[in-house]
Amino acid sequence: MINSNLYLNPKLFTDDLEQVPSRNGYGEGLVLAGEMYPNVVALCADLTESTRTEEFKKRYPDRFIEIGVAEQNLVTVASGMAAVGKIPFTTSYATFSPGRNLEQIRTTICYNDQPVKIIGSHAGISVGPDGATHQALEDIAIMRALPNMVVISPVDSLQAKKATLAIASLPKPCYLRLSREKVPVITTEQTPFEIGKGQIFWEGKDATIISTGQMVYRALEAARELEKNNISVRVINIHTIKPIDQLIIIKAAEETGAIVTVEEHQINGGLGGAVAEVVGQNYPVPLKIIGINDRFGESGEPNELLDKFGLRVEEIIKGVTYVLRMKNHPD
């Protein structure tokens, strides 16, 4: 059953449910952050319109820098600006930033703990026709391994806007993962957001589905279908993958005894790995990780790719069935 305390979209599961790219929410949030904090600046690697930095550029042309196709320079310039008191937001496709400039992010930003905000747009398999070279499927693993880095994967455009405002005032390096394609807007303006705090979107007691980004909606669809068969599943949105909300995960393990994770990312080093680290060290329970299984992406329509790569509602339901069997028949 839906957790009404979180003010989820009343149009959830209807044909009227709005779909908006999460990058749009970032663009709106960046303008608001610029209004609130005069030391916010934006830097882009020749992708101003695609990354939704264009409106900030129009509003604050003297606080915008076009670096050009030079992602390594993008983050090193931003690190220097942060060192003199600016709050830099850098934008590019996730496959290029952090994909192309990891060493510079590691050494100039994280090593010095500079509050640069790295925005990785067009992440995941659902980038679609652009194909494997532009589908960032490893970015969560890369960024959560870096000391001092905060990693956020918002569920929709509204949460992306809130996350953008939240990281603007956080004196830490941050990575914000965004979608190119439209994703269901399942939250509202009233839905709370706090860095590092997971959210229970669906109440349940038999098992837990933990998800992030646009896959949270498919997790909710799976929970609704399972409920029709008298299987009560909890759905948790982990928007902050680092620092991860250990308490909400441990409590889910204790109270439901079985966990499935779902993400639009490699199963190696992503959300599932982070959850497994928490569960394995604190309260081991049967666990199934659903994601991209050690392969590169390919060209195709976004929803077709999600289905082909095993991110269907049916696969989530199979995952829940598997962990419930392990829970009930451990031998």
N, C-alpha and C positions, 0 to 999 in steps of 0.2 A: 504494500500500500504506500502511496506517495506520502512523503514527509511534508505535511502542510506547513510546518514551522519555518521552512526555508523559502516560502513564497515562490514556488516553481510556476512556470508559465501555465496558466489555466487552459491553454490550447494544446497542451501536451497530448500527443497521439491523435491529433485531429488533422484534417487536410488544410486547415488554416494556419498551422504552425509555421511561423516565419523562418526563413533560412537566410543567413548572412555570413560572409566570410569573417573569421575572427580578426583578420588583419584590418577590417573596417573599424572594429572597436578600438584597436590600437591607435589608428589615426585620430579618432575622436578623443581618446584619452591623452594623446600627446599634446594636442591643442590645449586641453584643460590643464595639463601639467605645466605648459608654457605660461598660462595665465596665472597659475598659483605660484610658480617658482621662476623668478627672472633669470636664474643661472642655469635653467634647462636649455640645452642646445641640441641640435639634431645634425647627424652626419649620414650621408648616403653614398652608396657605390653605384651610381648611375641607374638607380631603380626607384626613383622618387615616387612616381605614380603607382607602380606595382606594389610597393611596400606601404602605401597610404601615408607617406610623409609629406605629400604635396601641399596639404592645407596648412601644415605648420610652416612650410617654406613661404607660403603666401602671407601668412599672418606675421611671421617674424623673420623676414629675409636676412636681417643682420645677425640672426642666431642659427643660421643654417649654412652648412658647408657641403658642397658637392665634391667628393673626393675623386670620383671617376671609377673606372673598373680597376680597383686596386684595394682589395679587401684587407690585405696585410697592413697597408698604410692606414686604412679606415680605422682600425682599432688602436694602432699606435698613436695616431693623432688624438684620438678620443682619450687615451690614457694620459697623454700630456695635458689635455684640457682639464681632465678630472684632478690632476695634481695641483692645478692652480685654482680650484674651487668651482669649476663648472660641473653640471650633471649631464654628461653626454649620452644621447641615445643614438646607437648606430644601427642602420638597417641594410639588410641584403637578403638574398635567398639563403635559407639554412644550409643548403648544400655547399655554399661558398663561405658562409660565416655562421658557424664555426668550421665548416668543412675545409676551407682553404687557408685559414689564418690561425689554426690552433696554437702554434708555437708563440705567436705574438699575443694571443689572449692569455696564454699560460704565463708568459714571462713579464709582459708589460702591465697586464691588468691584474691577474690573480695573485702573482707573486708579490706585487706591491699593494694588493687589496684596494685597488682603485674602484670607485663606484660607477663604472661604465655599464650601461644597459645595452646588451647585445640582443637585437631583435632578429630572430631567424624566421623569415616568412616562407611560405610555400613548402612547408614541411610535410612529410608523410607520403604515402603511396597515392593519395588522392589528388596530387598535383596533376596526374592524368597523362595527357598526350605528350608532355615534355619528356617523359621517359626516365630511365634509370639514372642518367647523369644529373638530373635536376630533382630527384626524389630523395630527400634527406631522411634516411631510416636509421641513422646511427647517432644523431645529434644529442639525444638525451644521454646516451652512454658516455659520449665524449665529455659533455659539460658537467655531468654530475660527478665525474671522477676528479675534477679540478678542485683543489682546496680553495675555500672562500666563495665559491660560485653558488648562487641561488638559481634554481631551475624551476620555471613555471610553465605549465601547459594548460591554458584556460579552456573551459568547456564550450564557450561560445563567444560571440562578439561583445556581449554585455560584460561578461567576466573578464575579457581581454581589456576592455576600457578600465575596469576597476583595478586590474592588475598593473596596468601602465601607471596609473596614479599612485598605487601603493609602492611600486619600486622606485618611483621618482624621489620619494622621501626616505628610502632605505639606503644607508651608507655602505653598500656592499656591491660587488660585481653581480650582475643578474643576467640570466638568459630567459627570454620570453619566446615560446614556440607558437607559431601562428599558421593558419591554414590559408591556402589560396582559394579553395572552393567554398561554396556556401555550406554552412553547417546549421543544424537546427538550433534555434534560440530557445533553450529550455529553462533559462533563468529569467528574472525580471530585474528592474532597477532596485527593487526592495530586497532582493536576495543578498544576504551578507557575503562578504569576502574578506578573508584574513590570510596573509601569507603564512604558510606552515600549518594551516588547519584544514583537515579534510572535512567533507560534508556528506552526511547520510541523506541521499535523495529518495531512497525507497526503504521502507522498514521490512525486516525479515529475520527469521530465527534459524532456518535450516542450513543455510550456506550464505556466503558473501561474494559478491562480484565487486572487484575494485578496478576502476578504470580511470582514464584521463583523456582530455581533449574530446574530439567529436565522438569517440567510441563510447562515451558515457551514455549517449542517447540509445545506442544499440543495446547497451547493457540494461537500460530501463525497459526497452522493448522485450528483451529476454525475460526479465523479471515478471513482467505482466503476463507473458505466455505461460511461464512456470506456475504462476499463481492460479491460473485456470485449472491446473492439474494438482492443486493443493500443495504445491511446493513453495515455501515462503523464503524468499531470497532478499538479503540486504544489498543495496547498491550504494557504494561509496565513491564519490568524486574526489580523486587526489589531484588537485590542480597544482599543488606544490610538490614536486618530486624530490627536491632538496631545498631546505630541510624537510624530510618527510614526517608526516604526523604518525609517530610510532604508537601513541596511545590509542588512536582510533582503530589502528590495524590490530594491535594486541587484543583490544576489547572485542573486535569482530572474531578473532580466532578463538577467544575464550567462550564467547556466547553462541557462535554458530558452528564452530568446529570444522569448517571447510572453506577454502578460498579459491576463487578463479580471478585471474587478472587479465585485462583486455587492453591492448594498446595498438596504435598505428605506428609501430616502431619495431626494430629488431627485438627478438626475445632475449638476445644476449645484451645484458647491461642496461636494460630499460626499466620501466616501471615494475615489471614482474620480478626482475632481479632485485630491485630495491625492496619490494615487499617480502621476497624470500629471505633477504638478509635480516629483516626485522622479525619475521615469524620464526625462522630457524634458530635465532639466538634467544628468543623469548618464550614462544609458545608454539612449538611445531604442530602443524595440522596438515591434512592433505591439501595439496596446492597444484593448480594447473595454470600454466602461463600461455595465453593466446596472443599471438602477434605475428610479425614477419619472421619466418623460420629460416634464418641464415641464407638469404638470397637477395639479389638485387631486384629492383622494381622493373617495370616495363611500360610501354605506351598503352594507353587505353582510356576509356571513360572512367571517371572517378569511382562511381558506385560499382561498375563492373570489376574494377581492380580490387576494391574492398572485398567483394564477394570471392573473386578468384584466389586471393591471398588468404582466405580462411577467416575473414573478419565478419562473417555473417551472423545474424541472430541465431541461426540454427547451430552454428559451431559453439557459440557461447552456451546454449542450452545443453549441448553434448558435454561441454566442460563441466557444467554444474552437475550433470548426471554422473560423470566420472568421479568427481571428488566426493559426492554423496555416497557412492558405492564404496569408495575407499574409507570413508568415515564410518559407515555402518558395518562394513565387513573388512576390518583391517588385516585379517589373516588371509 
